[in-house]
Amino acid sequence: MAHPPSAAAAASFDALMAELAPIGRLAATGGYARFAWTAVDAELRDWFVAAAGARGLPVAPDRAGNLWAWAGDPDAAGPGLVLGSHLDSVPDGGAFDGPLGVVSAFAALDDLRARDVALRRPVAVVCFSDEEGARFGVACTGSRLLTGALSPERALAQRDADGTSRADALRSAGVRPADVAADPAALARVGTFVELHVEQGRALAADGRPVAVGESIWPHGRWRLDLPGEANHAGTTALADRRDAVVAAAAVVLQARAAAQRHAALATCGRLVVRPNGVNAVPSSVSVWLDARAVEESRVRAVVDELAGEVEALGGTLTEESWTPRTVFDGALAGRLAALLGDAPLLATGAGHDAGILAAAGVPAGMIFVRNPSGVSHSPAEHAERDDCLAGVAALAAVVAEFAG
């Protein structure tokens, strides 16, 4: 069972969250713009190194750009137990998605130190790079590169909305693109990975408990739909003579929602790029990005297949940018975590996580979710109560004491 966190751990949690709060915060909304390989990202990485250093933990990057802060030597006494998450955000994201897992990991180690619990096994806090994929389009890039699920060639060629390639962004951040690669040596140091994350739904709010254990991740993917039109003057071109790409995009967006309803799936067209993007110009083309998820892969594929037919009929193209099959976390590990946390409930989630990428690569991985009272995520309204966050810290401390103490 988890002990209540020490006063030192609670103070540590509060201080770390307060330090992170202003980094990348948007004055207009209170949300966050923390994108990979930007000046804000550099500030976040500096914060991670400083937080680790204050605890006597040396930090080393891997070849995928992830940061590892180890207590103990995983090469001599490993593989070790790893906690952590990510610090980047979606556009106008919340304060808890990602940072809660990193901060709670540091606070859990502070709790064990305050209670004089010695570690018999190496333990690390990891900060995964570019988990959200907000800048270059592929989620969990750091863990995908680490495990070899994403090739360096593809990752380096990806471009952001301004046309900057990831390779150029890395150079600007002082990282040599030629050094980017899968890192089996870094991965081999991970004996067990446990990622704490704010819940992105309301299951725990209905259940009345502060924490749950992850059971599985739904299959999900991202697709780019490119729809052609013909540029023309908005004030002189008759409606019958127009080939308006936005009208085509509107039809596809509505079709995505209808198909999702038919197949008991989720489909979101959350990003559109209109060209030439002028108020008085008939659009010449539109790119639409589709996010689709469901309990079963067949339901996702059914939605995408329907849209593929619609897009083809409109003269456009549909390109798969990423795909993650259903991930089932190690059942024995999930059961052990649930029992350790007082028969915590098991939850499946539709959100992707680095823990899922590591699990798919064969690493024993699990997740702990902290209650989100509203269920809102990827929004400035994302929230978790302090007492529930501290219950998450206590849960991680119990995991470290059980697995490495």
N, C-alpha and C positions, 0 to 999 in steps of 0.2 A: 504493500500500500504506500501511496505517496505521503510523505510528511508535509505539513504546512511549510512553505518557504520561510527561511530565516529572515529576520529584519534586514540583514545585510543584503540578501538576495533581492528582497523587495525594493530596497533603496537602489540597488544596482539596476534593476529593471527600469525603474522610473528615470534614473539618470541617463541610461542609454537611449531610451525612447525620446527623451527630451533633446539629447544631442542630435538625433536623426531628424527631428521634426522640421527644422527649417531648410534642410537640404533638398533642393529641387521643388520647393513648395510654390504653388501658383497663387499669387495674391488675389486674383479675381474669384477663385472658386474654393480655395483651401485644399484642392487636390494636388497631385504630384505629377511632374514630368521628369522622370528618371530613366533616361534612355541609354543604351549601351554605348560605351566608347565616346562619351561626351565629357565636357568639363564637369557636369554634375556627377556623372558616373565616376570620374576620377576622385572627386571629393568623397563619394561614398566608399570607394576602395581605400582611400586614405583613412577614413573613419574606422573601417574594419581593421586595418593594420594597427592603428593606435589602440583600439579596444583590446585587440589580442596582446599587443605589447604591454599594456597596463597589467595584464594577467600573466606575463612571463611566457607567452606563447609565440614562438617564431612563426612567421607567415611565409609560405612559399607558393608561387603560382604554378599551375600545371600548364601543359602545352595548349590547353583549350581556353586559357584565360581565367579559370576558376581559382579562388584563393583558399588555401588550407592553413589553418592555425592548429598546430599539433601540440598537445601535452603528452610528452613521451615520444619515443622513437618508433614509428610504425615499421621501419625496415629491420630493426633489431628485435622488437618484441611484438610485432603485429601479426596479422592485420588487426586494425583497431576499430573502435566504435566511433562513428561520425554523426554529428548533429549539424543542423544548419538549414539554410534555405537560400533566398536571393534578396537583393536590395533594389533591383530595377522595378519599374512600374509600367502599366499601360498609360496612354494619354489621359491625364486628369484622373489618375488612380487614387486609391486610398492609402492610409498610413500603415495598414496592418498586413496586407498581402505581400508576403516575403519577409519584410523586416521583423515581424513578430517572431518568426522562427530563428532568425539570427540572434536577435536580442535575448530571447528566452534561453538559447543555448549558452550564451555567455553568463547569464544570470544563474542558470542551473549549476554551472561550474563554480560560480561564486558561492552558491548555497552549500555545495559539498565541502568547499574549503572552509566555510564558516563552521561547519559541523565536524571538521577534521576527518572527513572520509578520504582515505588514501585510494589512489587509483592503481590497480594491478595490471591494467591494460592501457595501451595508448588511446587517447580520446582526442578527436579533432572537432573544430567548428569550421564548416565550409561555407563560403559565399559563392554560389553559382553565378556565372556571368550570363546576362541576356536571357533570363528565363521567360520573360513575357514576349520577346520577339517584336516589341513595339516599333523598333527602328528599321530592322531589316526583314521582318516578316515571318521568321521561323521561330516558334516557341522552343524553350529549353535548349537553346543553341549550345550553351556551355556544356551541359551534360551529354547532349547528342555528339558533340565533337569529342569529348572525353572518351566516350564508349565506342566511337567509330560509327555511330548510327547516321552521322552527317559527315560528308567528306569535306576536307579543308578546301578543295577546289570550289565546291558549290558555295560554301559559306563565304569565302573570300570574294566571290563574284557578286554576291547579293548587294543591292543598292537601296539606299533610303529614298525618301520622297524628293530629296534635293539632288539625287543622282550620285551621291557619294558612295563609293563601294566600301564594303567592310574592310578590305585590304587598306584603303586609304585612311579610313577611320582608325585602324590599328596603328598605322604609321604615325598619325597625329598624336596618338596616345603613348608613343614610345615603344610599341610592340612590333617586332619584325614579323610580317606575314609569313615568311618562310619557316618560322618556328612553330606555326599553328599546325597541330596534328592530334590524332588520337594519342592518349597517354596511358598505355596499359600498366606502366609502373605505378603511376598515381592511383589508378583504379584498384590495383592489387593490394594497396594499403588499406582498403575499405573492407573490413570484415562484416560490418553491419551498419546500415544507414537508417536513421530515424529522423524524419522531417516533421517538425511541428508547423502547423499552418492555421490561419484563421479559417473557420468554416465558411464556405461560399454557398450558403443555403440556410434553411431554418429547421433542419432536423433536430438539432440539439435544443433549440428554443422550444420546440414542441415536446421534447423528451424531458426537459427540466434538468439536464446534467451539463456540467461545464466542459467536459472533454469526451471525445470519442476516438476510436481507432479506425484507420482506413482499411477497407477490405478490398476495394478494386477501383479502377478508373475506367470510365466508359471509353469506347473507341471514338476517336475524333480526328478531324483534319481541317485543312484550309485549302481553298481553291481560288484561283484568279480567273475571272470571266472578262474577256475583252470583247466589247460590242462595237461594231462600226456604225458610223453615220456619215453625213455629208455636211461640211461647214457651209453656212449660208447666212444671209442677213435676216435678222429677226423681224425687221419692219417691212420687208418687201417680198418675202417668200411666202406664197400661199400655203396654207396648211396641207393641201393635197399634194404639193410639190416637195414637201419636206421629208428628209430621211434623218430623223432626230434620234441620236443615240441615247438621250436621256429617256425618251419614251420607251425604247427597247429595254433600258436598264430597269425602269419602273415595272415593266411586265415581268422581268426576271425576278426582281425582289418579291413581288407578290406571289409568283409561282413558287419560290423557295419556301415561303411561309405556308402556302397551301399544301405543298408536298410534305413538309414537316408534320403538319397536322394529320395528313393521310397515313403517314408511316410511323406515328408516335415517336417522332424525333425532335431535335432542336435545330433550327437553322437561323443564322444571323448574317445579314449583309451590313456589316458595321463600318465599312470604308468604301468610298467611291472617289474616283479621280475623273473629273470631267475635263475634256479638252475641246476648244481652247479656253473654256472657263470664263467666258465673257457674258455679261447680262444681255447684250443685244446681238448675240451670235448663236445660231443653231449649232448644237454640239456636233463635232466631227467624230468623237469616239468617247467611250466611257469604259473604265476598268472598275469592276466590282469584285470585292473579296468576300467569299462565303466561308463561314465557320459552321460546320455541321457536326452534331454529336447525337448519340443514342445509346441505349442499353446494349443493343446488338449491332454488329457491323453491317448486317444485311439491311437494316433500316436506314443507316447513313448512306449506304451505296444506292439504295432505292431513290432517295432524295436527289443525290448527285446525278444519277442516270436520267431522272426526269428533267433536271435542269440542263443536262448536256444536250438533250434533244431540242429543248427550247432555244438554247444558245446557237446550236447548229442551224436551226431554221431561220435565225436572225442574221446568219452570216458571221457569227462570232466564233471564238475559241474558248475552251475551258481547260485550264492547266492545274494539275494537283501540285501544290507547293509543299505540303507536309501531310503525313499520315501517321497516326499512332494507334495501333491495335488495342483491343481491350487488355488491360493490365490487371492481373490478379496478384496482390501482394502475398508474400510467403505466409501460408496459412498458420504454420506453427509459430512464426514470429508474431503475427497478428493476435493469435490466441494468447500467447505469453504476455504481450503488451496489455491486452484487455484485462487479463487476470491480475496483472501487476497494478493496474489502475482501478481496481475494485469493480471488476466485471463491467468495464466501460462498453458502451454499445459499439457495434461494427457498422461502418458507413461506406457505401459506394458513392463515388463522386463523378460528376461530369466535367470537372476541371482537371487539366493536365498539370503535372508536377515533375520536378527533377527526380523525385523518388520513384516515379513510374518508369523513367528512362533507365535508371540504375537497375530497377527490378527486372526490366526486359533484357538487360545485359547479363543477368544471372547473379547480381549482388543481392544478398538478403536485405530487403528494404521494407520499411513500414512508415506509417504516418500517424500523427496525433493531431486531431482537429480541436480547436478552441471555439466555444460557442460564439455565434454572431447573432445578437438578438433580433436584428431586422432581416438578416439573410442577404443584405445588399453587399455587393463586392464590385471591384473594378469601378469604383465611384468614390467621390469625396465623402459620401455618407457611410462608407464602410466603417464598422465599429466593433469593438469587443470591450466588455467591462473590465476594469482593472482586476477585480477579484477573480474573474475567469482567466485572465491572462496569467495571474499568479498561480492559479491552479495548473495552467500549462507549464509554468516553470517548475512547479513541484513534480509534475508528471515526468518531465525530462530528467530532473534530478533523481527520481526513483529509477528511471531507465539506466542512467549512468551507474548508480549504486548497484543495481542488479547485474548489469552486463560487464561492468569494468571496475567495480569497487571491491 
